């Protein structure tokens, strides 16, 4: 189990656009002995985000299950890989099931249902901190891969995916209605920006991006 105080920067980053809920959740987190910071929007959090942050993100999604999907994708787009805990307010069982399925598929670490059980919250935060600790050594590599992919133009991302599908340059050119020479130039820039010395490395990078539903 993660021991409170083991990490100087271990923090729960709480995001909720409703001030009353924000204060309520922060009081609960504080009572468990965790450091926390409050944000009303995901963009506000991302403005403060730096790569040396350690901890997890606690998001109240207010019955909008798709919001957690968009949020996790938005975080990944900004190279933020902190574990995410989603708080569901949905009272309908089917709504909860759908929300959890969508969230887990898109990289959410755990879910809690209102009213929040203090014991379950503590367990969820502990799990996220342990995950972050165990994977911290890989975060630089993960962020680098995402940053490299973000450096590609929209056309290069399109061709990147076609290359990974195993399509030859001639077929890619035909599908996109461009010349083979143009495909070759895009391919060269893709390999250079992704710092991939071979197709095998490019495929490995693609597998990582797919794992995080990033492509």
PECOR-V428718 format. One record per pair of residues at least 12 apart in sequence whose ideal C-beta (glycine too) atoms are under 8 Angstrom apart, sorted by the first residue. I is the first residue (numbers start at 1). GAP is how many residues later the second one is. D is the distance in Angstrom with one decimal. If there is no record, write none. Layout:
# PECOR-V428718
i = [I I]
gap = [GAP GAP]
d = [D D]
This chain:
# PECOR-V428718
i = [1 1 2 2 2 2 2 4 4 4 5 7 7 7 7 9 9 9 9 10 10 10 10 10 11 11 11 11 11 11 11 12 12 12 12 12 12 12 12 12 12 13 13 13 13 13 13 13 13 13 13 14 14 14 14 14 14 14 14 14 15 15 15 15 15 15 15 15 15 15 16 16 16 16 17 17 17 18 18 19 21 22 22 22 25 25 25 25 26 28 28 28 29 29 29 31 32 32 32 32 34 35 42 42 42 42 45 46 46 46 46 49 49 51 51 51 51 53 54 54 55 55 55 55 56 56 56 56 56 56 56 56 56 57 57 57 57 57 58 58 58 59 59 59 59 59 60 60 61 61 61 61 61 62 63 63 63 63 65 65 65 65 65 65 65 66 68 68 68 68 68 68 68 69 69 69 69 71 72 72 72 72 72 72 73 73 73 76 76 76 76 76 77 77 79 79 79 79 81 81 81 81 82 83 83 83 83 83 83 84 84 84 85 85 85 85 85 85 85 85 86 86 86 86 86 86 87 87 87 87 87 88 88 88 88 88 89 89 90 96 99 105 106 107 107 109 109 109 109 110 110 110 112 142 145 145 145 146 146 146 148 148 148 148 149 149 149 149 149 151 152 152 152 155 156 156 156 156 157 158 159 159 159 159 159 159 160 160 160 160 160 161 161 162 162 163 163 163 163 164 164 164 169 169 169 190]
gap = [125 129 123 124 127 128 131 28 29 30 28 47 48 122 126 43 44 45 46 24 25 44 45 119 23 24 25 26 42 43 44 17 22 23 24 25 43 44 45 46 113 23 24 26 32 40 42 43 44 45 69 12 15 22 23 24 25 43 44 45 24 25 26 27 29 30 42 43 44 45 22 24 43 44 23 24 45 42 44 21 39 16 18 38 33 35 62 91 12 88 90 93 29 92 96 87 86 89 90 93 91 20 17 29 32 33 12 28 29 32 34 29 31 28 88 89 92 29 78 82 27 73 74 77 26 27 28 29 53 69 72 73 76 18 25 26 27 28 27 29 67 12 25 26 27 28 27 29 25 26 27 28 38 27 25 26 27 32 23 25 30 33 34 37 38 36 16 18 31 34 35 38 40 33 34 36 37 13 12 31 34 35 36 141 33 140 141 31 70 136 137 138 73 137 64 67 68 71 58 61 62 131 50 26 27 44 45 48 49 23 24 25 23 24 25 26 27 39 40 43 13 17 22 24 25 26 24 25 26 27 29 12 23 24 25 26 24 25 23 17 12 108 107 105 106 15 18 19 22 14 17 18 12 66 60 63 64 63 66 68 45 46 47 57 45 56 60 65 66 42 38 41 42 31 30 33 34 37 58 18 13 17 24 27 28 31 30 34 42 46 55 45 54 13 14 24 27 36 39 38 39 42 14 15 18 12]
d = [5.5 7.6 7.8 4.7 4.0 5.3 7.1 7.9 4.5 6.5 8.0 5.4 7.9 7.5 7.5 6.6 6.3 4.5 7.1 7.6 6.7 5.3 5.0 6.0 7.4 4.5 6.2 6.0 7.0 7.1 4.0 5.1 5.0 7.0 4.5 7.9 5.8 6.0 7.9 5.5 6.0 7.2 5.4 6.6 6.0 7.5 6.4 7.2 4.8 6.9 7.1 5.6 6.6 5.6 7.1 5.4 6.9 8.0 4.8 7.9 4.8 7.4 7.1 6.0 8.0 5.6 6.5 7.1 4.7 7.3 8.0 6.9 7.3 4.1 5.0 6.2 7.9 7.4 7.4 7.3 5.6 5.4 6.9 8.0 6.7 6.6 7.4 7.2 5.8 6.2 6.4 6.4 7.1 7.3 7.6 7.3 7.0 6.8 5.1 7.1 6.2 7.7 7.8 5.5 5.8 7.3 7.3 7.8 7.6 5.2 6.9 6.9 5.6 7.6 7.7 8.0 6.4 6.6 6.0 7.2 6.4 7.6 6.7 6.8 5.8 4.5 7.0 6.1 7.1 6.2 3.6 6.6 6.7 7.4 5.2 7.1 4.8 7.0 4.9 6.8 7.7 6.1 6.3 7.1 5.6 6.6 4.3 7.2 5.5 6.5 6.6 7.5 7.5 5.6 7.8 5.1 5.3 7.3 7.6 7.1 6.7 5.7 3.3 5.6 7.3 6.8 7.6 4.6 6.9 7.0 4.7 7.3 5.9 5.1 6.8 7.9 4.7 7.4 5.8 7.5 4.8 4.9 6.0 7.9 6.6 6.7 7.7 7.3 6.6 5.4 7.6 5.3 7.3 7.8 4.6 4.8 5.8 7.5 5.9 5.7 6.8 7.9 6.9 4.0 7.9 7.9 3.8 5.3 5.9 7.0 5.0 5.8 7.4 6.1 4.9 7.1 6.5 5.1 7.2 6.4 7.5 5.3 5.1 7.5 5.0 7.5 7.6 5.2 7.7 6.4 6.7 7.5 5.8 7.1 5.0 7.0 7.8 4.8 7.7 6.5 7.4 7.3 5.4 5.8 6.6 7.6 6.9 5.3 6.5 4.4 6.3 7.0 6.1 7.0 5.4 5.6 6.9 7.4 7.8 6.5 5.9 4.9 6.4 7.5 7.1 7.5 6.0 6.9 7.6 5.0 6.4 5.8 7.6 6.5 5.6 6.2 5.2 7.3 7.5 7.3 6.1 7.5 6.6 4.8 6.7 6.5 5.4 7.8 7.7 7.5 7.8 7.9 6.2 7.0 7.9 6.6 7.1 7.4 6.8 6.9 6.2 4.5 4.6 6.0 6.9 7.6]
